[in-house]
Amino acid sequence: MRRRTGQIYENVEITNIAAEGKAIAKVDEMVVFVKGVVPGDIVDIKVVKRSKKFCEAVPTAFKKYSDERAEPVCQHFGTCGGCVWQMLPYDKQLKYKQQQVEDALTHIAKVEIPKVSDILPSENEYYYRNKLEYTFSSQRWLTAEEMDVPDDKKQLEGLGFHIPGRFDKVLDIKKCHLQPDPSNDIRLEAKRSAIENGLSFFDLKEQTGFLRNIIIRNSTSGEVMVIIVVSDDDREKREPLMAHLCEKFPQITSMMYFINGKRNSDYSDLEAHLYRGDDHITEQMGDLKFNVQAKSFYQTNSRQAFRLYSVAKEFAKLTGNEVVYDLYTGTGTIANFVARDAKKVVGIEYIPEAIEDAKANSTLNNITNTVFYAGDMKDILTANFIDINGRPDVIIIDPPRAGMHPDVVKTILAAAPGRIVYVSCNPATQARDVQMMDSDYKVLKIQPVDMFPQTHHVENVILMERRK
């Protein structure tokens, strides 16, 4: 049978979970990847993409719901692009995340591996994030019911998350279950006050309007940072809103703002301005403190980050005599976390501002055996660099989702450390990189860690030791 885009298949049973949160079915011996379903569902599906080896489809009707399903807690489930696994009980989420790690190493890396350790669950299934970013929109996403409301009664302003695949449409969020109080109250009050005082919300297509974003960060000790992003430097417009939020929410310890007149929403290259309070919040990790500023990267699940880095340190097996290289060091969290158990730690990161944070965090914790370098990994990590900084006994890697550049892998192999600890947020690219190192290094331990409940994302830590 010829398979084509738009074709409908009826009464298809979903049999398993695949990578990136998709589920698997088989139709006429063809593998079909389906979004928004779980194993055990029986559905009608519509093909939206096809190739010679597989199809992608979306459900059009549910004929039978799986016994594995759970009732989503969020009213925005199914429209919002976040928390797409809410319909799975948490124990099932953990099962499929572990399977994702095992499948990647088995089918992509195709290397000899030990038994994968049981995934470490998150302490909190909801309200675990320490940072959320919302977008102001003058033309928000309207539900089918809202489309029927007369135009003069429609409220088009929204403050929330982008609809998947639509840069110009924002879903107005009533309640998000990812960040603890007072996050929701701050967002709702910012929206209410802005509308009451006539502040214009940004039009993402026309590139007009004043209010662009609000970012809310919090620490486990209760500090709260609020960041307002506006399109132009209009003090008379922005300060009343910020003053009002500070007065209504005394929990706010840092009120910051960015002025972004660009055509994109990226503020990483902009100056952060302090309106009131401190220019940072402080996060505790074990006996270490980390100052988190407006543009700082910090793992968004603070409590689980401690467990993740503890696994990395355990795998490194440090005795105090080792030279450790921490590649993709970010703000130096891992570097500083392991420094007291090492002779020297060398951190490398692409973003200069992150390196300044890493140095400041070493100073904050009276750590004197770290050095940090900013630049492209494949350009910095050379034979001459290794001669200057010392040959590494242990290399810790925590790259972005794309994994490592082949040149970086070659340099690591040339450096020949005794141990490599590979922390990854993408089991597929991690498996690809492990395969490139398999000739010289053997996988000894594998520990998945769940950092993001209600999503398909999973972190994984691998220990590799040099073959004799």
C-alpha positions, 0 to 999 in steps of 0.5 A: 500500500502506498503511504502518503501525507494526509493518509488516515489509519484507524485503530492503531495500537501504540506499542512503545516510546521512542526518542524525543518523547514520540511514541511508536506504532507499526502500520503495514510493517511501517514504523510510525512515530506519533506525538501525544500518545502513550503505549496502550492507546488505540487511536486513529492517526493522520500521517504528516510526514513520510520517508521510505523507512518511517512515517510521522503522524498525529492522533485524530481520535482516541478509540481506547485510552491506555491503562498507563495514562494519568490525568494531567494536572495542568489546564493548559496541557495539550496546547502548551508545549511544555510538560508533554508527559503529564499524561504518564504517571511519574514511575512510567516517565522514569521507565521510558527515560531510562529506556531512552538512555539504554536504546541510544547506547545500544543502537547508536553507540553500539558499544559494550556497556555495563548494566545501566544504573536505575535512574535517579528520580527528582525530589519534586515532580512539579514546582522544581524549576528555578527559572521561567521566562514568559512573553508579552503578546498583543495578539495572543493565541485564542482557543476555539471557544475564544474565537467565537467571542465578539471582537469587541469583547476579546482580550488579545493581550497575553503573557505566557509561553510560545505555542509550539511551531508559532513564533508569533503566538503566545498562550496566555498562562493562568497557572504554571505548575513548574515554578513555586510561589510566588511565580504565578502571582507575580506573572498574573499581577504584572499582566493585570497592572500593565493592562490597567495602566495602558502599557502596550504588549509586544506584537511579535510580527509587527515588532511594536509594543513596550513590554516584551518579556518577564523572567522569574528566577528563585533560589532554594533559600527563597530569594526571588529575582524578577527581570522585565524586558522592554523595547525602549528606554522609557523610564516613565513607563517601566518604573511604575510597573517595577515599583508596584511589583516590588511593593506587592511582593516583598519576596522580590530581592532583585528587580532587574531590567533589559532594554531590547530594541532588536528584532529577536528576543535574545538578551544575552548580549545586552546590559542588565540594569539593576532597579532595586535590591541585589544584582543576583540571587544566591544558590546553595549546593552542598557547602558551596554558594553560587551567585546567579545573576540576570544572565547566568546559566544555572541548572534549572532544577537546583536540588536535582543538580546537586545529585547530578554533580555528585554523580559526576564527582563520584565517577571522577574518583578524585584523590586530591592529586589530579589535574581535571579539565572541565569542558563546557564549564558554563559558570563553573558549577562543576569545576568549583564543585570538584575543585576541593578534591582535585589538585587543579581544575581547568574550565573552558567555556565559549561565553566570556560572561559565563567565565567571569561568573565562574571566576567570581564563584571560585572567589566567593567560595575561597577556591584558589585552584581553578583557572578558566578560559573563554573561547571555542573549545576546538580552538582553545583545547590544543596540544600547546594549551595542554602543555601550559596547563598540564596533562589532564588526569580526568576530563569532565564533559558537559556539552550542549545538546548538539554534543562535541565537535569531532575536533574536540573528541580528537584532542581529548583522545590525544590528551589521553586522560585516565578517566572521562566523565561525560554529562549529557542532556541528549543521550543520542549525541552522547552515544555518538560521541562515546562511539568515537571514543570507544577505540581508546575508552571503555564505558564502565558506569552509566547513571541517568538522572531525571532533571525535568519531570513531566518532560521526555528530557533526561540527563545521563552521566557516563564514566569511561576509563582508558583501555590498557 
